[in-house]
Amino acid sequence: MEKTLNRIHPVSDPEATYFLQVSWEKDLGTGFSLLLSDCQCAWTGKVSEADISREADDIEMDREKYVEELRKALIAGEESAGKYNFVISRDEQNKACHFSYERSLKDGSFRLGSLKLQEVPSPAEVVKELIGYCLDSLAQLQAKTEHLQRENERLFNSWSDVEKRLEKCVEAKEELEADLYSRFVLVLNEKKAKIRNLQKLLSEARESAVDAKCSRDSIATTQMVIKRENNYDASTDEESENPTGASLPSAPERRDSSLLASPDIVDPAPRRKRRQRAAKPAGTGAKVAAYEAELPAQEKFLFCRITGKSLDLKRVL
């Protein structure tokens, strides 16, 4: 059984103090018992579940809402002070007491319920019971307070430990950030230097590719010139060695050879070459060699064509 004890002041005598104890089994809506005392006399009564339903119907209020109003009026105590009024009227012999409880409104009040309480034969026992209930409640509150204090101390110590650990975590985080930043700077600088080196190598590779292409073009041109010179020298040598033993040329070649082989015209190319080889004046060889060394590959070829000299490919390259 659950109990609660409140101190009330009746509307008819606000200076008077009464103690109201409410007891119930499972829920206030299933019925409750009242014990009222002024420390000299005591009265008791009981409200059944049917009485609660009848009172709710009388004031035309939903039963659950009515039970909630009863809880606020009889159990809440100081929380609902000023919102509910109590009316106590006793007979001359204090044999009976009429007790009613009302809901206070701005323009008045309406009665929630009322009942007739009967006098208890031994008020001292009631007062003793009330004092024991107060002491038990006080002991429970003290134990609860001590438990809450211990829990508060434990939470405070835990909070202190968490705060210290948090400070350490913050310091470790700052150190880690500083370390990672320094490493990042080093890695970034290395990447920048590597990128610059790669860019430099790329530019050098492009330049070397251009130079190689120019060299290949120059070599190809030189080889073509040398090939043409060799073909020309071979043709002139064959003509000089076998002037009459060559096979019959085609029609255009026969016309050209007939003009060259006529008695009035003499082919001057081989003779001029042999004559130039044999008729070089003394003292001019060194000048010609020096002049020839200063000429590029194509001009050397032309110079050799004019002078009748053979071209050395290794010297040109």
PLY file of the C-alpha trace (Angstrom):
ply
format ascii 1.0
element vertex 317
property float x
property float y
property float z
element edge 316
property int vertex1
property int vertex2
end_header
0.00 0.00 0.00
1.18 3.46 -0.85
0.77 6.40 1.49
1.31 10.11 1.41
1.06 12.74 4.16
0.31 16.42 3.56
-0.29 19.45 5.69
-3.47 21.37 4.90
-5.20 24.53 6.12
-9.01 24.67 5.97
-10.68 27.64 4.34
-12.80 28.32 7.42
-9.74 28.58 9.69
-6.52 29.25 7.74
-4.48 29.42 10.96
-5.41 25.85 11.90
-3.20 23.02 10.73
-4.40 19.55 9.88
-2.50 16.52 8.67
-4.07 14.50 5.87
-2.86 10.99 5.09
-4.04 9.31 1.88
-3.61 5.55 1.35
-4.38 3.51 -1.77
-3.62 0.06 -3.11
-2.80 0.13 -6.83
-4.22 3.32 -8.25
-6.07 6.25 -6.79
-8.99 5.53 -9.13
-9.66 2.17 -7.48
-10.44 3.81 -4.15
-8.51 5.37 -1.27
-8.62 5.93 2.49
-8.31 9.25 4.34
-6.95 9.93 7.83
-7.33 13.48 9.15
-5.86 14.71 12.45
-5.13 17.94 14.27
-2.83 16.08 16.75
-5.64 16.03 19.34
-8.41 14.26 17.49
-8.38 11.99 14.48
-10.97 10.99 11.91
-10.91 8.39 9.21
-12.97 7.49 6.15
-12.88 5.62 2.84
-13.83 6.47 -0.75
-14.70 3.54 -2.97
-14.33 3.19 -6.74
-18.08 3.59 -7.14
-18.01 6.83 -5.18
-15.30 8.15 -7.52
-17.37 7.27 -10.60
-20.49 8.87 -9.07
-18.66 12.09 -8.22
-17.23 12.27 -11.76
-20.73 11.87 -13.20
-22.13 14.51 -10.87
-19.73 17.17 -12.05
-19.92 15.88 -15.65
-16.14 15.27 -15.97
-14.27 12.44 -17.59
-13.31 9.83 -15.02
-9.59 9.80 -15.87
-9.47 13.57 -15.70
-11.37 13.47 -12.40
-8.87 11.00 -10.93
-6.06 13.30 -12.06
-7.74 16.20 -10.24
-8.01 14.07 -7.10
-4.32 13.25 -7.29
-3.41 16.93 -7.55
-5.75 17.91 -4.71
-4.99 15.15 -2.17
-1.47 13.94 -3.04
0.45 16.74 -4.76
0.52 18.81 -1.57
2.66 21.93 -1.82
2.81 21.69 -5.60
-0.92 22.49 -5.87
-1.10 24.97 -2.99
-3.58 27.76 -3.74
-5.31 25.78 -6.49
-7.43 23.60 -4.19
-9.43 24.42 -1.08
-10.39 22.18 1.87
-13.45 22.55 4.02
-13.58 20.88 7.45
-16.60 20.99 9.70
-16.83 19.11 13.03
-19.75 18.47 15.33
-19.75 19.55 18.93
-18.65 16.20 20.35
-16.01 15.69 17.58
-17.64 12.40 16.85
-17.84 13.09 13.14
-16.18 15.43 10.67
-17.41 16.51 7.28
-14.47 16.87 4.84
-14.75 18.27 1.30
-12.21 19.29 -1.34
-12.77 21.89 -4.06
-11.07 23.19 -7.19
-10.35 26.90 -6.98
-11.22 29.07 -10.01
-10.98 32.78 -10.77
-14.71 33.41 -10.32
-15.26 30.81 -7.56
-14.76 27.13 -6.98
-16.50 23.82 -7.64
-16.54 20.82 -5.36
-14.59 17.74 -6.42
-15.86 15.48 -3.63
-16.79 15.15 -0.01
-17.18 12.46 2.61
-18.04 12.04 6.25
-15.15 10.97 8.48
-15.62 9.03 11.73
-13.69 9.66 14.94
-10.84 7.33 15.78
-11.11 5.94 19.35
-7.39 6.40 20.16
-6.02 9.57 18.58
-2.64 8.98 20.25
-2.13 5.87 18.17
-2.95 7.82 15.04
-0.50 10.54 15.96
2.10 7.89 16.73
1.46 6.32 13.36
1.81 9.66 11.62
5.06 10.41 13.44
6.40 6.97 12.50
5.46 7.54 8.89
7.23 10.89 8.95
10.36 9.31 10.44
10.32 6.49 7.91
9.90 8.96 5.09
12.71 11.06 6.51
15.00 8.04 6.73
14.18 7.12 3.13
14.85 10.64 2.00
18.15 10.72 3.91
19.22 7.41 2.38
18.23 8.67 -1.05
20.10 11.89 -0.43
23.24 10.02 0.63
22.99 7.78 -2.41
22.60 10.82 -4.64
25.57 12.47 -2.95
27.74 9.41 -3.50
26.56 9.23 -7.09
27.29 12.92 -7.47
30.80 12.46 -6.09
31.38 9.51 -8.40
30.15 11.49 -11.37
32.32 14.44 -10.33
35.40 12.22 -10.09
34.55 10.64 -13.43
34.07 14.08 -14.88
37.47 15.16 -13.53
39.12 12.08 -15.03
37.36 12.65 -18.33
38.43 16.29 -18.30
42.07 15.32 -17.70
41.93 12.69 -20.41
40.31 15.20 -22.73
43.10 17.69 -22.06
45.67 14.99 -22.83
43.80 14.10 -26.00
43.77 17.74 -27.04
47.52 18.03 -26.43
48.17 14.80 -28.33
45.95 16.02 -31.15
47.84 19.32 -31.39
51.19 17.50 -31.36
49.97 15.08 -34.00
48.70 17.93 -36.17
52.03 19.74 -35.86
53.94 16.56 -36.74
51.70 15.77 -39.68
51.96 19.36 -40.91
55.76 19.29 -40.77
55.82 15.96 -42.63
53.35 17.28 -45.14
55.55 20.31 -45.78
58.56 18.06 -46.37
56.63 15.77 -48.71
55.18 18.77 -50.53
58.61 20.31 -51.03
59.97 16.99 -52.29
57.08 16.66 -54.72
57.63 20.20 -55.94
61.35 19.54 -56.47
60.57 16.27 -58.27
58.02 18.03 -60.48
60.56 20.72 -61.33
63.17 18.07 -62.18
60.69 16.19 -64.34
59.75 19.39 -66.13
63.43 20.10 -66.72
64.03 16.57 -68.02
60.97 16.87 -70.25
62.21 20.12 -71.75
65.69 18.63 -72.26
64.14 15.53 -73.86
62.10 17.71 -76.19
65.21 19.69 -77.16
67.22 16.51 -77.68
64.39 15.07 -79.77
64.40 18.18 -81.95
68.19 18.02 -82.27
68.06 14.32 -83.09
65.43 14.96 -85.74
67.58 17.70 -87.26
70.60 15.38 -87.17
68.63 12.57 -88.81
67.42 14.93 -91.52
70.98 16.17 -92.08
72.34 12.60 -92.21
69.62 11.54 -94.61
70.37 14.51 -96.84
74.09 13.78 -96.73
73.57 10.10 -97.49
71.35 11.01 -100.42
74.00 13.37 -101.73
76.72 10.72 -101.31
74.60 8.13 -103.05
74.00 10.44 -105.97
77.77 11.21 -106.14
78.65 7.51 -106.07
76.14 6.80 -108.80
77.60 9.65 -110.85
81.20 8.49 -110.34
80.27 4.90 -111.24
78.53 6.01 -114.40
81.47 8.18 -115.51
83.97 5.40 -114.81
81.95 2.88 -116.82
81.69 5.28 -119.73
85.45 5.93 -119.66
86.38 2.23 -119.44
83.78 0.82 -121.84
82.92 3.59 -124.28
81.82 1.12 -126.99
80.91 -2.02 -125.01
77.75 -0.71 -123.37
74.43 -2.18 -124.28
72.09 -0.35 -126.57
70.10 2.29 -124.71
66.49 3.08 -125.21
65.26 5.50 -127.79
65.71 8.71 -125.80
69.11 7.49 -124.55
70.18 6.62 -128.13
69.36 10.13 -129.26
71.41 11.62 -126.41
74.32 9.23 -127.00
74.27 9.88 -130.77
74.68 13.54 -130.09
77.50 12.91 -127.67
79.18 10.29 -129.94
79.14 12.45 -133.07
82.62 13.38 -134.35
81.96 17.07 -133.99
81.03 16.92 -130.22
83.20 15.40 -127.54
81.92 14.46 -124.07
83.98 16.69 -121.76
82.88 15.29 -118.39
85.42 12.44 -117.89
88.26 14.24 -119.55
87.56 17.40 -117.53
87.59 15.38 -114.37
90.85 13.66 -115.21
92.30 16.90 -116.44
91.35 18.69 -113.23
92.86 15.89 -111.16
96.13 16.08 -113.05
96.37 19.81 -113.61
96.14 21.17 -110.10
98.75 23.90 -109.65
101.31 23.49 -106.90
100.72 25.42 -103.64
96.96 25.55 -103.90
96.21 22.22 -102.16
96.41 23.57 -98.62
94.15 26.53 -99.43
91.60 24.30 -101.09
91.64 21.85 -98.14
91.13 24.67 -95.66
88.32 26.13 -97.72
86.75 22.70 -98.07
86.83 22.10 -94.26
84.82 25.24 -93.65
82.01 24.29 -96.04
78.83 22.46 -94.88
77.89 19.02 -96.19
75.84 20.04 -99.24
78.34 22.74 -100.29
81.18 20.20 -99.85
79.35 17.94 -102.27
79.02 20.71 -104.82
82.62 21.71 -104.28
83.77 18.15 -104.89
81.61 17.98 -108.00
83.26 21.09 -109.33
86.80 20.13 -108.34
86.38 16.47 -109.25
87.37 15.16 -105.80
85.74 12.17 -104.07
83.73 12.88 -100.92
84.67 11.15 -97.65
81.40 10.40 -95.76
83.09 9.90 -92.37
84.75 13.29 -92.61
81.46 14.95 -93.52
79.57 13.35 -90.57
0 1
1 2
2 3
3 4
4 5
5 6
6 7
7 8
8 9
9 10
10 11
11 12
12 13
13 14
14 15
15 16
16 17
17 18
18 19
19 20
20 21
21 22
22 23
23 24
24 25
25 26
26 27
27 28
28 29
29 30
30 31
31 32
32 33
33 34
34 35
35 36
36 37
37 38
38 39
39 40
40 41
41 42
42 43
43 44
44 45
45 46
46 47
47 48
48 49
49 50
50 51
51 52
52 53
53 54
54 55
55 56
56 57
57 58
58 59
59 60
60 61
61 62
62 63
63 64
64 65
65 66
66 67
67 68
68 69
69 70
70 71
71 72
72 73
73 74
74 75
75 76
76 77
77 78
78 79
79 80
80 81
81 82
82 83
83 84
84 85
85 86
86 87
87 88
88 89
89 90
90 91
91 92
92 93
93 94
94 95
95 96
96 97
97 98
98 99
99 100
100 101
101 102
102 103
103 104
104 105
105 106
106 107
107 108
108 109
109 110
110 111
111 112
112 113
113 114
114 115
115 116
116 117
117 118
118 119
119 120
120 121
121 122
122 123
123 124
124 125
125 126
126 127
127 128
128 129
129 130
130 131
131 132
132 133
133 134
134 135
135 136
136 137
137 138
138 139
139 140
140 141
141 142
142 143
143 144
144 145
145 146
146 147
147 148
148 149
149 150
150 151
151 152
152 153
153 154
154 155
155 156
156 157
157 158
158 159
159 160
160 161
161 162
162 163
163 164
164 165
165 166
166 167
167 168
168 169
169 170
170 171
171 172
172 173
173 174
174 175
175 176
176 177
177 178
178 179
179 180
180 181
181 182
182 183
183 184
184 185
185 186
186 187
187 188
188 189
189 190
190 191
191 192
192 193
193 194
194 195
195 196
196 197
197 198
198 199
199 200
200 201
201 202
202 203
203 204
204 205
205 206
206 207
207 208
208 209
209 210
210 211
211 212
212 213
213 214
214 215
215 216
216 217
217 218
218 219
219 220
220 221
221 222
222 223
223 224
224 225
225 226
226 227
227 228
228 229
229 230
230 231
231 232
232 233
233 234
234 235
235 236
236 237
237 238
238 239
239 240
240 241
241 242
242 243
243 244
244 245
245 246
246 247
247 248
248 249
249 250
250 251
251 252
252 253
253 254
254 255
255 256
256 257
257 258
258 259
259 260
260 261
261 262
262 263
263 264
264 265
265 266
266 267
267 268
268 269
269 270
270 271
271 272
272 273
273 274
274 275
275 276
276 277
277 278
278 279
279 280
280 281
281 282
282 283
283 284
284 285
285 286
286 287
287 288
288 289
289 290
290 291
291 292
292 293
293 294
294 295
295 296
296 297
297 298
298 299
299 300
300 301
301 302
302 303
303 304
304 305
305 306
306 307
307 308
308 309
309 310
310 311
311 312
312 313
313 314
314 315
315 316
